[in-house]
Amino acid sequence: MKKNKILIYNRVLLFVVPILLISAGCQKFLDRKPLTATLDDLNQGSLEAQSLGMYNVLRSYAGFSTLPWIDFHSIRDDDAQKGSDASDGKEIITEFETFVYSKDDWAPNTYWNDHYTMINAANDALYIADSLKVEDDASKRNIGEACFFRAYSYFELVKTYGEVPLLKAKIQDPLDGIKPKETVENLYAFIDSNLQVAADYLPLNEEGWGSGFKGRLTKGAANTLWAQTYLFRSNWAKVAEKCNLVISSGQYSLLDEFSDVWRDGVNGNGKNSAESIWEMNAAIGENAASNSSLDNGSGWGTCQQIRQNGASQEWNLGWGWNTPTDKLVNAWDNNDPRKGKTVLYSGQSDGGPTMGGFGAVIPAYTNPDGVGGLAQKYWNKKLYTGNDPAMRQYTGFINAGNAGWINHRILRYADVILMLAEASNELGDGAKAEEMLEMIRNRASGNLGAGRTVVPFIAFASQTQMRQAIKDERRWEFAMEGYRFYDLVRWGDAIKELGPLGYTNRCRYYPIPQQAINLSKVNGVEILKQNPEWE
């Protein structure tokens, strides 16, 4: 684990500078005058290399795919904790579990830098598109991808930091990239303009890309992300509008079985399923353990698999981060089948195939160092597919701490349904809110129908009652997926739920990395200022 963190930190140093090299804007990019640059090595009308490069950033850069993303999205809530063992990454407990935020450490520095690296990659693609004056449909789809990735990155940044630098044009001189922070309102306006282009240019479904392009972006992804951005602005009418566009497209549906969403085995039957709107795709080939060229994997699954210390390595499947808390386990109704499909218990059976398991018994919890057993009482079962015996045999990673074939489900249809439920309730349409909530709860019960006693039907009684029911449902449906911290913040519930852990109102925003501030000096004056509550 220490070696992994050193590698991550080394990459931080490599990508501090690119935040000064952000470029071109989406708005009216086809109407701009031709730029002077030419790229002799690029075929006219094709931006595939640039587009695929952005997917690679998503899959392989830690700020999107491993520990820093998990730290910001999941470890900061009350349902997840760092995990692993006591000595591994113990600084993360201080920073993300007790809210003593750091202005200069490997995880927050990486998160900032990697998101600006993605923005830089998107800007490069848009600069090329503008230079070449592309008008063919294939290149326009690439333009849609670039605008989506840039909107996604800025949305992550604005949720995390509030005001951040916004750079819209390719930087000709490094000094041109040193900008002060932009207002949250203007950042969201820029996100909106990018998502408008993405929604216009991206295809309806993967068939629009041709064969062999599972997981590439679609209109559904653009509209789902757009709905999320409006959710954080409490623009309920727009949330409903975008969610209804996704639903009416007819491209998505809930899977019958909740645990099937995360099945990433030899056949990959849970990958890019009917419930998936957008996933970070990963793959490891046959016998990849002895042939690195077969590995197009990601650290997403590996970093969340069971970790075992000591002489026995039978259950050393990964790094062991992002594990459930006692608070989550104790608060969750045992009659909700999702609980046993989300929480994996040390010392117990994994429940077999009907519960998202493989018929194995997990070693017992012993102590925080895992001496003689495991260091955690619970593990994230949604990522437990990494222990698929057939997949480990296929890849050759038997007990090698690698599960790099697991996809990250970034946008899924269940979120669209619950966003529409929340928006409908706030707009006064209790019947629609009830209908959407019931879709999720009925699937969770095993599709037993409205008369069931398992995950029972909840009838609308009042806006306040339904609001709380939707909040609870988001907690159970998305446990361990990285939604809850930001949900608590936008609901105004963070102080109540996280205050006992050390959270105060200023913790809604993380301090801007000191490295970025230091790099913004011009004639000794810092152009990029720290968040006021963290000065």
C-alpha positions as CSV (number, residue, x, y, z in Angstrom):
1,M,0.0,0.0,0.0
2,K,2.8,2.4,0.9
3,K,4.4,1.7,-2.5
4,N,1.1,2.5,-4.2
5,K,0.8,5.8,-2.4
6,I,4.4,6.8,-3.3
7,L,3.6,6.2,-7.0
8,I,0.4,8.3,-6.7
9,Y,2.4,11.1,-5.0
10,N,5.0,11.0,-7.7
11,R,2.3,11.5,-10.3
12,V,1.0,14.5,-8.3
13,L,4.4,16.2,-8.9
14,L,4.2,15.5,-12.6
15,F,0.7,16.9,-13.0
16,V,0.8,20.1,-10.8
17,V,1.9,22.1,-13.8
18,P,-0.9,21.0,-16.2
19,I,-3.5,23.0,-14.2
20,L,-1.8,26.0,-15.8
21,L,-2.3,24.6,-19.3
22,I,-6.1,24.4,-19.6
23,S,-7.6,25.4,-22.9
24,A,-10.5,26.1,-25.3
25,G,-14.2,26.5,-24.5
26,C,-17.2,24.7,-25.8
27,Q,-19.4,27.8,-26.4
28,K,-19.5,28.8,-30.0
29,F,-16.3,26.9,-30.7
30,L,-17.5,26.1,-34.3
31,D,-18.0,29.9,-34.9
32,R,-14.5,30.9,-33.9
33,K,-11.9,32.0,-36.5
34,P,-9.4,29.3,-37.5
35,L,-6.5,28.9,-35.2
36,T,-2.9,29.0,-36.5
37,A,-1.8,25.6,-35.1
38,T,-1.7,22.5,-37.3
39,L,-1.3,18.9,-36.4
40,D,0.2,16.9,-39.2
41,D,-0.1,13.6,-37.4
42,L,-3.9,13.8,-37.0
43,N,-6.2,12.6,-39.7
44,Q,-8.8,15.3,-40.7
45,G,-12.1,14.7,-39.1
46,S,-10.9,12.2,-36.5
47,L,-10.5,12.9,-32.8
48,E,-10.6,9.3,-31.6
49,A,-7.1,9.4,-30.1
50,Q,-8.0,12.4,-28.0
51,S,-11.3,10.9,-26.9
52,L,-9.9,7.6,-25.9
53,G,-7.2,9.4,-24.0
54,M,-9.9,11.0,-21.8
55,Y,-11.4,7.5,-21.0
56,N,-7.9,6.5,-20.1
57,V,-7.6,9.4,-17.6
58,L,-10.9,8.3,-16.1
59,R,-9.8,4.7,-15.8
60,S,-6.2,5.0,-14.7
61,Y,-5.8,8.3,-12.8
62,A,-6.3,8.0,-9.0
63,G,-8.4,11.1,-8.7
64,F,-11.1,9.4,-10.6
65,S,-10.5,5.7,-10.1
66,T,-8.9,4.8,-6.7
67,L,-8.2,6.1,-3.2
68,P,-8.5,9.9,-3.6
69,W,-11.9,9.6,-5.3
70,I,-13.1,7.3,-2.5
71,D,-11.7,9.6,0.2
72,F,-13.6,12.6,-1.1
73,H,-16.8,10.8,-2.0
74,S,-17.2,8.0,0.5
75,I,-14.9,8.1,3.5
76,R,-16.2,11.6,4.5
77,D,-19.7,10.2,5.1
78,D,-21.0,8.4,8.2
79,D,-21.6,5.1,6.4
80,A,-18.1,4.4,5.2
81,Q,-14.6,4.4,6.7
82,K,-11.1,4.1,5.4
83,G,-10.8,0.4,6.1
84,S,-7.7,-1.7,5.4
85,D,-5.6,-2.0,8.6
86,A,-4.7,0.6,11.3
87,S,-1.3,1.5,9.9
88,D,-2.2,1.8,6.3
89,G,-2.9,5.4,5.2
90,K,-3.7,6.4,8.7
91,E,-3.5,10.1,7.8
92,I,-6.7,9.6,5.8
93,I,-8.6,8.9,9.0
94,T,-7.6,12.4,10.3
95,E,-8.3,14.2,7.1
96,F,-11.5,12.5,5.9
97,E,-13.1,10.7,8.9
98,T,-12.5,13.4,11.5
99,F,-12.6,16.4,9.1
100,V,-9.1,17.8,10.0
101,Y,-8.6,18.7,6.3
102,S,-5.1,19.0,4.9
103,K,-3.9,21.7,2.5
104,D,-1.0,19.6,1.3
105,D,-1.1,15.8,1.2
106,W,-1.0,13.2,-1.5
107,A,-4.7,12.4,-1.7
108,P,-6.1,16.0,-2.0
109,N,-3.3,17.1,-4.2
110,T,-3.9,14.2,-6.6
111,Y,-7.7,14.8,-6.7
112,W,-7.2,18.4,-7.7
113,N,-4.5,17.7,-10.2
114,D,-6.2,14.8,-11.9
115,H,-9.4,16.7,-12.5
116,Y,-7.5,19.6,-14.1
117,T,-5.6,17.0,-16.1
118,M,-8.9,15.7,-17.5
119,I,-10.0,19.3,-18.2
120,N,-6.7,19.9,-20.0
121,A,-7.3,16.7,-22.1
122,A,-10.8,17.9,-23.1
123,N,-9.5,21.3,-24.0
124,D,-6.8,19.9,-26.2
125,A,-9.5,17.9,-28.1
126,L,-11.7,21.0,-28.5
127,Y,-8.7,23.1,-29.7
128,I,-8.0,20.5,-32.4
129,A,-11.7,20.4,-33.4
130,D,-11.7,24.2,-33.7
131,S,-8.4,24.2,-35.6
132,L,-9.6,21.6,-38.1
133,K,-13.1,23.1,-38.4
134,V,-14.6,19.6,-38.2
135,E,-18.2,19.1,-39.2
136,D,-18.6,15.4,-39.7
137,D,-20.9,13.5,-37.3
138,A,-18.1,11.3,-35.9
139,S,-16.0,14.3,-34.8
140,K,-19.0,16.0,-33.4
141,R,-19.6,12.9,-31.2
142,N,-16.0,13.4,-30.0
143,I,-16.7,17.0,-29.3
144,G,-19.7,15.9,-27.2
145,E,-17.4,13.6,-25.2
146,A,-14.9,16.3,-24.5
147,C,-17.6,18.7,-23.4
148,F,-19.1,16.0,-21.1
149,F,-15.7,15.2,-19.5
150,R,-15.0,18.8,-18.9
151,A,-18.5,19.4,-17.4
152,Y,-18.1,16.2,-15.2
153,S,-14.7,17.4,-13.9
154,Y,-15.9,20.9,-13.1
155,F,-19.0,19.6,-11.4
156,E,-16.7,17.4,-9.2
157,L,-14.5,20.4,-8.4
158,V,-17.4,22.8,-7.6
159,K,-19.0,20.3,-5.3
160,T,-15.6,19.8,-3.5
161,Y,-14.1,23.3,-3.4
162,G,-16.8,25.7,-4.3
163,E,-15.1,28.5,-6.4
164,V,-12.2,27.2,-8.5
165,P,-10.3,28.7,-11.5
166,L,-12.2,28.5,-14.8
167,L,-10.1,28.6,-18.0
168,K,-11.8,28.6,-21.3
169,A,-9.1,29.0,-23.9
170,K,-6.0,27.1,-24.8
171,I,-3.0,28.7,-23.1
172,Q,-0.4,30.1,-25.4
173,D,1.7,31.5,-22.5
174,P,1.8,29.7,-19.1
175,L,1.0,33.0,-17.4
176,D,-2.3,33.1,-19.3
177,G,-3.4,30.1,-17.3
178,I,-3.0,31.7,-13.9
179,K,-6.5,32.8,-13.0
180,P,-8.4,33.7,-9.8
181,K,-11.3,31.7,-8.7
182,E,-14.6,31.9,-10.6
183,T,-18.0,32.2,-8.9
184,V,-20.0,29.1,-8.3
185,E,-22.8,30.6,-10.4
186,N,-20.5,31.1,-13.4
187,L,-19.0,27.7,-13.0
188,Y,-22.5,26.1,-13.2
189,A,-23.3,28.3,-16.3
190,F,-20.2,26.9,-17.9
191,I,-21.1,23.3,-17.0
192,D,-24.6,23.9,-18.5
193,S,-23.1,25.1,-21.8
194,N,-20.9,22.0,-22.0
195,L,-23.7,19.6,-21.2
196,Q,-25.9,21.2,-23.8
197,V,-23.3,20.4,-26.4
198,A,-22.9,16.9,-25.0
199,A,-26.6,16.3,-25.1
200,D,-26.8,17.6,-28.7
201,Y,-23.9,15.6,-30.1
202,L,-23.7,12.4,-28.2
203,P,-25.6,9.4,-29.7
204,L,-28.7,8.0,-28.1
205,N,-27.1,4.6,-27.3
206,E,-23.9,2.6,-27.8
207,E,-25.1,1.5,-31.2
208,G,-24.5,5.1,-32.3
209,W,-20.8,4.5,-31.8
210,G,-20.7,1.3,-33.9
211,S,-19.6,-2.1,-32.7
212,G,-17.0,-2.6,-30.0
213,F,-17.6,0.6,-28.1
214,K,-19.5,-0.5,-24.9
215,G,-19.4,2.1,-22.2
216,R,-18.9,5.2,-24.4
217,L,-20.9,8.3,-23.5
218,T,-24.5,8.8,-24.6
219,K,-27.2,11.4,-24.4
220,G,-28.5,9.6,-21.4
221,A,-25.2,10.2,-19.6
222,A,-25.3,13.9,-20.5
223,N,-28.9,14.3,-19.3
224,T,-28.3,12.3,-16.1
225,L,-25.2,14.4,-15.2
226,W,-27.2,17.5,-16.0
227,A,-30.0,16.4,-13.7
228,Q,-27.4,15.9,-10.9
229,T,-26.1,19.4,-11.4
230,Y,-29.6,20.9,-11.1
231,L,-30.2,18.7,-8.0
232,F,-27.3,20.5,-6.3
233,R,-28.9,23.8,-7.2
234,S,-32.4,22.8,-6.0
235,N,-33.7,23.6,-9.5
236,W,-36.4,21.0,-9.2
237,A,-38.2,21.7,-12.5
238,K,-35.0,21.2,-14.4
239,V,-34.2,18.0,-12.5
240,A,-37.5,16.6,-13.5
241,E,-37.1,17.7,-17.1
242,K,-33.7,16.0,-17.5
243,C,-34.8,12.8,-15.7
244,N,-37.9,12.5,-17.8
245,L,-35.7,12.8,-20.9
246,V,-33.7,9.8,-19.7
247,I,-36.7,7.8,-18.8
248,S,-38.7,8.5,-22.0
249,S,-35.7,7.6,-24.1
250,G,-36.5,3.9,-23.4
251,Q,-32.8,3.0,-23.2
252,Y,-32.6,2.0,-19.5
253,S,-34.4,-0.1,-16.9
254,L,-33.8,-1.5,-13.4
255,L,-32.4,-5.0,-13.3
256,D,-34.7,-7.5,-11.5
257,E,-32.0,-8.5,-9.1
258,F,-30.1,-5.8,-7.1
259,S,-26.8,-7.7,-6.7
260,D,-26.7,-8.3,-10.5
261,V,-25.7,-4.7,-11.0
262,W,-22.2,-5.4,-9.8
263,R,-21.5,-8.8,-11.4
264,D,-18.2,-8.4,-13.2
265,G,-17.2,-12.0,-13.7
266,V,-15.8,-13.9,-16.7
267,N,-18.9,-13.1,-18.7
268,G,-19.2,-9.6,-17.3
269,N,-23.0,-9.9,-17.2
270,G,-23.3,-6.9,-14.9
271,K,-21.1,-4.6,-16.9
272,N,-22.9,-1.9,-19.0
273,S,-26.2,-3.5,-18.2
274,A,-29.7,-2.0,-18.8
275,E,-29.4,-0.2,-15.5
276,S,-26.0,1.4,-16.3
277,I,-26.0,4.8,-17.8
278,W,-22.3,5.4,-17.6
279,E,-19.4,3.2,-16.3
280,M,-15.7,3.5,-16.1
281,N,-14.7,0.4,-18.1
282,A,-11.9,-1.9,-17.1
283,A,-10.7,-5.3,-18.3
284,I,-8.0,-7.9,-17.6
285,G,-7.3,-10.6,-20.2
286,E,-6.6,-14.3,-19.8
287,N,-3.4,-15.1,-17.9
288,A,-2.8,-11.4,-17.4
289,A,-0.9,-12.1,-14.2
290,S,2.0,-13.2,-16.4
291,N,1.5,-10.9,-19.3
292,S,1.1,-7.2,-18.6
293,S,0.0,-6.4,-22.1
294,L,-3.3,-8.1,-21.4
295,D,-4.0,-5.7,-18.5
296,N,-6.3,-2.8,-19.2
297,G,-7.5,-2.8,-15.7
298,S,-8.2,-0.2,-13.1
299,G,-7.4,0.2,-9.4
300,W,-11.1,0.8,-8.7
301,G,-11.9,-2.8,-7.7
302,T,-8.5,-3.7,-6.3
303,C,-8.5,-0.8,-3.8
304,Q,-11.8,-2.0,-2.2
305,Q,-11.2,-5.8,-2.0
306,I,-10.6,-7.7,1.2
307,R,-7.1,-7.1,2.6
308,Q,-5.3,-9.8,4.6
309,N,-2.0,-9.4,6.4
310,G,0.3,-12.1,7.8
311,A,1.5,-15.4,6.5
312,S,-1.8,-16.5,5.0
313,Q,-2.5,-14.7,1.7
314,E,-5.6,-16.7,0.7
315,W,-7.9,-13.7,1.2
316,N,-5.4,-11.0,0.3
317,L,-7.6,-9.8,-2.6
318,G,-6.8,-6.0,-2.6
319,W,-6.1,-2.9,-0.5
320,G,-9.2,-3.1,1.7
321,W,-10.4,0.5,1.6
322,N,-14.0,1.9,1.8
323,T,-15.6,-0.4,4.4
324,P,-19.0,0.0,6.1
325,T,-19.3,1.5,9.5
326,D,-21.1,0.2,12.6
327,K,-23.5,3.1,12.2
328,L,-24.6,2.0,8.8
329,V,-24.9,-1.7,9.8
330,N,-26.9,-0.9,13.0
331,A,-29.2,1.6,11.3
332,W,-30.1,-0.6,8.4
333,D,-33.2,-2.8,8.7
334,N,-32.1,-6.5,8.6
335,N,-35.2,-7.2,6.5
336,D,-34.0,-5.1,3.6
337,P,-32.3,-7.6,1.3
338,R,-29.9,-4.9,0.0
339,K,-28.2,-4.9,3.4
340,G,-26.9,-8.5,2.9
341,K,-25.9,-7.6,-0.7
342,T,-24.0,-4.5,0.3
343,V,-22.3,-5.5,3.6
344,L,-19.9,-8.5,3.7
345,Y,-19.3,-9.7,7.2
346,S,-16.0,-11.1,8.4
347,G,-16.3,-14.5,9.9
348,Q,-19.5,-15.3,8.1
349,S,-20.7,-16.9,4.8
350,D,-20.9,-14.6,1.9
351,G,-24.4,-15.8,1.3
352,G,-23.9,-17.5,-2.0
353,P,-25.1,-16.5,-5.5
354,T,-28.5,-15.3,-4.4
355,M,-26.9,-12.8,-2.1
356,G,-24.2,-11.6,-4.4
357,G,-21.6,-14.1,-3.1
358,F,-19.8,-17.2,-4.2
359,G,-20.5,-19.7,-1.3
360,A,-17.3,-18.9,0.6
361,V,-16.7,-18.2,4.3
362,I,-14.8,-15.0,5.1
363,P,-12.0,-15.1,7.7
364,A,-12.8,-13.7,11.1
365,Y,-12.2,-10.2,12.3
366,T,-9.5,-10.2,14.9
367,N,-8.1,-6.6,15.6
368,P,-7.4,-3.3,13.7
369,D,-4.1,-4.7,12.5
370,G,-5.6,-8.0,11.2
371,V,-3.2,-10.2,13.1
372,G,-4.3,-13.7,12.7
373,G,-7.4,-12.7,10.7
374,L,-8.9,-9.6,9.2
375,A,-8.6,-6.0,10.3
376,Q,-12.2,-5.0,9.5
377,K,-15.6,-6.4,10.6
378,Y,-17.3,-5.5,7.3
379,W,-16.3,-5.1,3.7
380,N,-18.0,-3.5,0.7
381,K,-19.9,-6.4,-0.9
382,K,-20.8,-4.4,-4.1
383,L,-17.1,-4.8,-5.0
384,Y,-16.8,-8.4,-3.8
385,T,-17.1,-9.7,-7.3
386,G,-13.3,-9.5,-7.2
387,N,-13.4,-12.8,-5.4
388,D,-15.1,-14.6,-8.3
389,P,-13.0,-17.9,-8.4
390,A,-13.6,-18.3,-12.1
391,M,-12.4,-14.8,-12.9
392,R,-9.3,-15.1,-10.7
393,Q,-8.4,-18.4,-12.4
394,Y,-9.0,-16.8,-15.8
395,T,-6.8,-13.8,-15.1
396,G,-4.2,-15.7,-13.0
397,F,-4.6,-13.3,-10.1
398,I,-5.4,-15.9,-7.5
399,N,-4.3,-14.3,-4.3
400,A,-2.4,-11.4,-5.8
401,G,-4.3,-8.4,-4.5
402,N,-5.6,-7.5,-7.9
403,A,-9.2,-7.2,-9.1
404,G,-8.6,-4.7,-11.9
405,W,-11.4,-5.9,-14.1
406,I,-14.2,-4.3,-12.1
407,N,-16.1,-1.4,-13.6
408,H,-17.0,1.8,-11.7
409,R,-20.8,2.4,-12.0
410,I,-20.7,6.2,-12.1
411,L,-24.2,6.9,-13.3
412,R,-27.0,4.4,-13.0
413,Y,-30.7,4.4,-13.6
414,A,-31.7,4.1,-10.0
415,D,-30.3,7.6,-9.4
416,V,-32.5,9.0,-12.2
417,I,-35.6,7.4,-10.6
418,L,-34.8,8.7,-7.1
419,M,-33.8,12.2,-8.4
420,L,-37.2,12.4,-10.1
421,A,-38.9,11.2,-6.9
422,E,-37.2,14.0,-5.0
423,A,-37.9,16.7,-7.6
424,S,-41.5,15.6,-7.9
425,N,-42.0,15.8,-4.1
426,E,-40.5,19.3,-3.9
427,L,-42.7,20.4,-6.8
428,G,-45.8,19.2,-5.0
429,D,-46.5,16.0,-7.1
430,G,-46.7,13.5,-4.3
431,A,-48.2,10.8,-6.5
432,K,-45.2,10.8,-8.9
433,A,-42.8,10.8,-5.9
434,E,-44.6,7.8,-4.5
435,E,-44.5,6.0,-7.8
436,M,-40.8,6.6,-8.3
437,L,-39.9,5.6,-4.8
438,E,-42.0,2.4,-5.1
439,M,-40.0,1.4,-8.2
440,I,-36.8,1.3,-6.2
441,R,-38.3,-0.3,-3.1
442,N,-40.2,-3.0,-5.0
443,R,-37.0,-4.1,-6.8
444,A,-35.2,-4.1,-3.5
445,S,-37.8,-6.5,-2.1
446,G,-37.4,-8.9,-5.0
447,N,-40.3,-7.5,-6.9
448,L,-42.9,-8.8,-4.4
449,G,-45.5,-6.2,-5.1
450,A,-47.3,-3.5,-3.1
451,G,-48.8,-5.8,-0.5
452,R,-45.4,-7.1,0.7
453,T,-43.9,-6.8,4.2
454,V,-40.3,-6.8,3.0
455,V,-39.1,-3.3,2.1
456,P,-42.8,-2.3,2.4
457,F,-44.7,0.1,0.1
458,I,-44.6,3.7,1.4
459,A,-47.7,5.7,0.5
460,F,-47.4,9.5,0.2
461,A,-48.8,11.2,3.3
462,S,-47.1,14.6,3.3
463,Q,-44.2,16.4,1.6
464,T,-42.2,16.2,4.8
465,Q,-42.9,12.5,5.2
466,M,-42.0,11.7,1.6
467,R,-38.9,13.9,1.7
468,Q,-37.5,11.8,4.6
469,A,-38.5,8.5,2.9
470,I,-36.5,9.6,-0.2
471,K,-33.5,10.5,1.9
472,D,-33.6,7.2,3.6
473,E,-33.9,5.4,0.3
474,R,-30.9,7.1,-1.2
475,R,-28.9,6.0,1.8
476,W,-29.9,2.3,1.4
477,E,-29.8,2.1,-2.4
478,F,-26.5,3.9,-2.8
479,A,-24.6,2.7,0.3
480,M,-20.8,2.6,-0.3
481,E,-21.1,4.2,-3.7
482,G,-20.0,7.7,-2.8
483,Y,-23.4,9.6,-2.8
484,R,-24.1,10.2,0.9
485,F,-21.6,13.0,1.9
486,Y,-22.7,15.3,-0.9
487,D,-26.3,14.4,-0.3
488,L,-26.0,15.3,3.4
489,V,-24.4,18.6,2.5
490,R,-27.0,19.7,-0.1
491,W,-29.9,18.6,2.2
492,G,-28.4,20.7,5.1
493,D,-28.2,17.5,7.2
494,A,-24.4,17.3,7.4
495,I,-24.0,19.0,10.8
496,K,-26.6,16.7,12.4
497,E,-25.2,13.5,11.0
498,L,-21.5,14.3,10.7
499,G,-21.0,16.8,13.5
500,P,-20.2,14.2,16.1
501,L,-17.3,13.1,13.8
502,G,-15.9,16.6,13.7
503,Y,-17.7,18.2,10.8
504,T,-18.5,21.9,10.9
505,N,-20.1,24.0,8.2
506,R,-16.8,25.1,6.6
507,C,-16.1,21.4,5.9
508,R,-18.6,21.4,3.1
509,Y,-15.7,22.7,1.0
510,Y,-12.2,21.4,1.1
511,P,-9.2,23.8,1.2
512,I,-7.6,24.4,-2.2
513,P,-4.2,22.6,-2.3
514,Q,-1.3,24.8,-1.3
515,Q,0.7,23.5,-4.2
516,A,-1.7,25.1,-6.6
517,I,-1.8,28.4,-4.7
518,N,2.0,28.5,-4.7
519,L,2.2,28.0,-8.4
520,S,-0.1,30.9,-9.0
521,K,2.3,33.5,-7.8
522,V,3.0,36.4,-10.2
523,N,5.7,38.8,-9.0
524,G,5.3,37.3,-5.6
525,V,1.5,37.8,-5.4
526,E,-0.7,34.8,-5.2
527,I,-3.5,35.0,-7.9
528,L,-5.3,31.9,-6.7
529,K,-6.6,32.5,-3.2
530,Q,-7.5,30.0,-0.5
531,N,-11.1,29.3,0.4
532,P,-11.9,32.1,2.9
533,E,-12.9,29.7,5.7
534,W,-9.6,27.9,5.3
535,E,-7.2,30.8,5.2
